[in-house]
Amino acid sequence: MFLKASGNFNRIRLNPTSASSTYSTAASGESKYFALEYVYAFKGQELAEKRAPYRSAHLEYARKCPTLKMGGAWGDLSGGLLIFYGANKDAEDFAKRDPYTINGIVKSWSVKEWIMVHTKYDGVPTAKI
């Protein structure tokens, strides 16, 4: 089976309800995925000590954000990645108000549109940290 591509390639998704297997572009104003990347200001034990007073507030803030779909730290704890489904502003606003950012745990952050190509999200375990 071949899929036909059409339109603007900035945001492409498979339209599973369509009788024909074609790609369609997102309508203007439609929600999109955005990746918020953090770079931490500290490393190793210093990071653990500096973030400890704000960790509970950061996690609670993340849990209450309706557009945040998943997130976590890089394995080397140099930073983290959070995935939002909504508007670019959702990720930016989150970063500006996150206790980690406000209190200097995050040295820098950036937001980019993220085009999800594949997921097997159901049943994916989360780390216990």
Summary of the structure (lengths in Angstrom):
residues: 129
radius of gyration: 17.5
end to end distance: 43.2
largest distance: 55.7
contacts: 303
relative contact order: 0.21
helix: 27%
strand: 31%
